[in-house]
Amino acid sequence: MTRARDELVARVTRNLAAVRERIAATGKDPSEVTVVAVTKTFGPDAALAALAAGLVDVGESYAAELVATHDAVGPSPLTWHFLGALQRNKLARLAPRVDVYQGVASPREADAVAARAAGARCFVQVDVAGLPGRNGCAPAATASVVAAARDAGLAVEGLMCVASEDPVRAAAEFGALRHAADALGLEGCSMGMSGDYEAACARGATMLRLGTALFGRRPSRPGPVVA
């Protein structure tokens, strides 16, 4: 292992410990919260550093980056989460590599995932913020999308959201997602990222998606990504 990778592992280990301390400060047991290391733009070394620090869940938002990072890492005990909007023409490449689909937002997407990855684990994404262009189903459609995903044979583990940047609105949105999951008998709530994970934990998150909180400042993307 190179010196740079040693330093990266040390940084991730240190940052993960700080994250867990902050989770505990919200009253949530850190052992009950899955941390997904979001390696977007950080590359395969970040995925390996996360594994060395004790994390087994990694995520990517773009199909091309997930494929490249997954294949560069090679065989490993990592669980790979796809966090982006689902495009049917990308599923053939994703299916052999993705373990969990976070972002199923419609019955059509559920059917498309099931056709390529029968029985796959997934989270239904809910557009709690109601922002233009934001992925996710409308809150009122959540139950029907969950039912459609189950009917398609997918293993629905919970709900997922990206909250508003405003902390007051985000807190309410996290609470609404937790309430919706409970009403549907779902344990999982994938909510909370590097800037708002404490608020998410305080309102019942079971899964966090963290990039900069673990790895530091995200490097600039070298060029356009064909995802």
C-alpha positions as CSV (number, residue, x, y, z in Angstrom):
1,M,0.0,0.0,0.0
2,T,1.4,3.4,-1.0
3,R,2.0,6.2,1.4
4,A,-0.9,8.2,-0.2
5,R,-3.3,5.3,0.3
6,D,-2.1,4.9,3.9
7,E,-2.9,8.5,4.6
8,L,-6.3,8.2,2.9
9,V,-7.2,5.2,5.1
10,A,-6.1,7.1,8.2
11,R,-8.2,10.1,7.2
12,V,-11.3,8.0,6.5
13,T,-10.8,6.1,9.7
14,R,-10.5,9.4,11.7
15,N,-13.5,11.0,9.9
16,L,-15.6,7.9,10.4
17,A,-15.0,8.0,14.1
18,A,-16.0,11.6,14.2
19,V,-19.2,10.8,12.3
20,R,-20.1,8.1,14.7
21,E,-19.5,10.4,17.6
22,R,-21.9,12.9,16.1
23,I,-24.5,10.2,15.4
24,A,-24.3,9.2,19.1
25,A,-24.8,12.8,20.1
26,T,-28.2,12.8,18.4
27,G,-29.3,9.9,20.6
28,K,-29.1,7.3,17.8
29,D,-27.0,4.2,18.3
30,P,-24.2,4.4,15.6
31,S,-24.3,0.6,15.3
32,E,-27.9,0.9,14.0
33,V,-27.0,3.3,11.2
34,T,-25.4,2.1,8.0
35,V,-22.9,4.5,6.5
36,V,-22.7,4.3,2.7
37,A,-19.4,5.8,1.5
38,V,-20.1,7.9,-1.6
39,T,-17.0,7.7,-3.7
40,K,-18.3,10.0,-6.5
41,T,-15.2,11.6,-8.1
42,F,-12.9,10.1,-5.4
43,G,-12.3,6.8,-7.4
44,P,-11.4,3.3,-6.4
45,D,-8.8,4.2,-3.8
46,A,-11.6,5.8,-1.8
47,A,-13.7,2.6,-2.0
48,L,-10.7,0.6,-0.8
49,A,-10.0,3.1,2.0
50,A,-13.6,2.9,3.2
51,L,-13.3,-0.9,3.3
52,A,-10.0,-0.7,5.2
53,A,-11.7,1.7,7.7
54,G,-14.4,-0.9,8.3
55,L,-17.2,0.2,5.9
56,V,-18.6,-2.3,3.5
57,D,-21.2,-0.1,1.7
58,V,-20.2,2.2,-1.1
59,G,-22.2,4.3,-3.5
60,E,-22.0,6.1,-6.8
61,S,-24.5,8.4,-8.5
62,Y,-23.4,7.9,-12.1
63,A,-23.5,4.6,-14.0
64,A,-20.2,5.2,-15.7
65,E,-18.4,5.9,-12.4
66,L,-19.9,3.0,-10.7
67,V,-18.8,0.6,-13.4
68,A,-15.3,2.1,-13.5
69,T,-14.9,2.1,-9.7
70,H,-16.4,-1.3,-9.2
71,D,-14.2,-2.9,-11.9
72,A,-11.0,-1.2,-10.7
73,V,-11.6,-2.4,-7.2
74,G,-12.2,-6.0,-8.4
75,P,-13.6,-8.8,-6.2
76,S,-14.3,-7.6,-2.7
77,P,-16.8,-7.8,0.1
78,L,-18.2,-4.4,-0.7
79,T,-21.9,-3.8,-1.2
80,W,-22.5,-1.4,-4.1
81,H,-25.3,1.1,-4.0
82,F,-26.5,3.0,-7.1
83,L,-27.7,6.3,-5.9
84,G,-28.6,8.1,-9.2
85,A,-31.8,8.3,-11.3
86,L,-32.4,5.1,-13.1
87,Q,-32.1,5.0,-16.9
88,R,-33.3,1.9,-18.6
89,N,-30.4,1.9,-21.1
90,K,-27.9,1.8,-18.3
91,L,-29.3,-1.1,-16.4
92,A,-27.6,-3.8,-18.4
93,R,-24.2,-2.5,-17.3
94,L,-25.3,-1.9,-13.7
95,A,-27.1,-5.1,-13.0
96,P,-24.0,-7.3,-12.7
97,R,-22.4,-4.8,-10.3
98,V,-25.1,-3.2,-8.2
99,D,-26.4,-4.7,-5.0
100,V,-28.8,-2.0,-3.9
101,Y,-30.8,0.4,-6.1
102,Q,-31.5,3.7,-4.3
103,G,-33.7,5.7,-6.5
104,V,-36.6,3.6,-7.7
105,A,-39.2,6.2,-8.3
106,S,-42.0,4.7,-10.4
107,P,-43.6,1.4,-11.3
108,R,-41.9,1.5,-14.7
109,E,-38.5,1.8,-13.1
110,A,-39.3,-1.0,-10.7
111,D,-40.2,-3.2,-13.6
112,A,-37.0,-2.2,-15.5
113,V,-34.8,-3.1,-12.5
114,A,-36.6,-6.4,-12.0
115,A,-36.2,-7.4,-15.6
116,R,-32.4,-7.0,-15.3
117,A,-31.9,-7.9,-11.6
118,A,-34.7,-10.1,-10.3
119,G,-35.2,-9.9,-6.6
120,A,-32.8,-6.9,-6.2
121,R,-32.7,-4.9,-3.0
122,C,-34.0,-1.3,-3.4
123,F,-35.2,1.8,-1.8
124,V,-38.0,3.9,-3.2
125,Q,-37.0,7.5,-3.6
126,V,-39.5,10.1,-2.5
127,D,-39.3,13.7,-3.6
128,V,-39.9,15.2,-0.2
129,A,-38.6,18.6,-1.2
130,G,-40.8,19.1,-4.3
131,L,-38.0,20.8,-6.3
132,P,-38.1,21.0,-10.1
133,G,-35.9,18.3,-11.6
134,R,-35.5,16.4,-8.4
135,N,-35.7,12.6,-8.8
136,G,-38.3,10.7,-6.7
137,C,-42.0,10.0,-6.6
138,A,-44.5,12.4,-5.2
139,P,-45.2,11.7,-1.5
140,A,-48.8,10.8,-2.3
141,A,-47.6,8.1,-4.7
142,T,-45.2,6.4,-2.3
143,A,-47.4,3.5,-1.3
144,S,-48.3,2.7,-4.9
145,V,-44.6,2.7,-6.0
146,V,-43.6,0.5,-3.0
147,A,-46.5,-1.9,-3.9
148,A,-45.4,-1.9,-7.6
149,A,-41.8,-2.6,-6.7
150,R,-42.9,-5.5,-4.4
151,D,-45.2,-6.8,-7.2
152,A,-42.2,-6.8,-9.5
153,G,-40.3,-9.0,-7.1
154,L,-37.9,-6.4,-5.7
155,A,-36.9,-6.5,-2.1
156,V,-38.0,-3.1,-0.9
157,E,-35.9,-2.2,2.2
158,G,-37.1,1.3,2.8
159,L,-37.5,4.8,1.5
160,M,-34.8,7.3,0.4
161,C,-34.8,11.1,0.0
162,V,-32.6,14.1,-0.7
163,A,-33.8,16.9,1.6
164,S,-33.9,20.7,1.0
165,E,-30.8,22.7,1.8
166,D,-32.8,24.8,4.4
167,P,-32.3,23.0,7.7
168,V,-35.8,23.7,9.0
169,R,-37.4,22.3,5.9
170,A,-35.0,19.4,5.8
171,A,-35.8,18.4,9.4
172,A,-39.5,18.4,8.5
173,E,-38.8,16.4,5.4
174,F,-36.8,13.8,7.2
175,G,-39.6,13.4,9.7
176,A,-42.1,13.0,7.0
177,L,-40.1,10.3,5.3
178,R,-39.7,8.4,8.6
179,H,-43.5,8.6,9.2
180,A,-44.1,7.3,5.6
181,A,-41.8,4.4,6.1
182,D,-43.3,3.5,9.4
183,A,-46.8,3.6,7.9
184,L,-45.8,1.2,5.2
185,G,-44.0,-1.2,7.6
186,L,-40.6,-0.3,6.2
187,E,-37.6,-0.2,8.5
188,G,-35.1,1.5,6.2
189,C,-34.8,5.3,5.8
190,S,-31.8,6.3,3.6
191,M,-31.7,10.0,4.4
192,G,-28.9,12.3,5.4
193,M,-25.8,13.3,3.6
194,S,-22.6,15.1,4.7
195,G,-24.3,18.4,5.4
196,D,-27.4,17.2,7.2
197,Y,-26.8,13.7,8.5
198,E,-27.2,14.7,12.2
199,A,-30.7,16.1,11.6
200,A,-31.5,12.9,9.6
201,C,-30.3,10.7,12.5
202,A,-32.3,12.6,15.0
203,R,-35.4,11.9,12.9
204,G,-34.9,8.2,12.4
205,A,-32.4,7.6,9.6
206,T,-31.1,4.1,9.3
207,M,-28.7,4.8,6.4
208,L,-26.5,7.8,5.6
209,R,-24.9,8.6,2.3
210,L,-21.6,10.3,3.1
211,G,-18.8,11.6,0.8
212,T,-17.0,14.7,1.9
213,A,-17.6,13.9,5.6
214,L,-15.4,10.8,5.1
215,F,-13.0,11.7,2.3
216,G,-12.7,15.5,2.5
217,R,-13.2,18.1,-0.2
218,R,-14.4,16.5,-3.4
219,P,-12.0,16.8,-6.4
220,S,-13.2,18.6,-9.5
221,R,-14.5,16.3,-12.2
222,P,-11.9,16.1,-14.9
223,G,-14.5,16.2,-17.7
224,P,-18.0,15.3,-18.7
225,V,-19.2,11.9,-17.5
226,V,-21.1,9.7,-19.9
227,A,-23.4,8.0,-17.5
